[in-house]
Amino acid sequence: MKKNNETSGKYTVAGTDIEAIKEQSRRSGLSYNEAKEFIARTTGGSGTNIYSDTDVEEVKRKNQQSWDN
């Protein structure tokens, strides 16, 4: 007996094959958040501090030292 789409757990109510979509997503490249992080790290855009590994306090100390000299 064949299971219907609603009870098998493999399909959405609309009939979309969930596993096929997951596989397609795995092969499609970067996720939205991965792309945002990549762009932030490589372009130095505004508001990207959550992706930064810069030690802000160290930069402040170095700036102060250069101003003192």
Summary of the structure (lengths in Angstrom):
residues: 69
radius of gyration: 23.6
end to end distance: 83.0
largest distance: 83.0
contacts: 109
relative contact order: 0.07
helix: 61%
strand: 3%
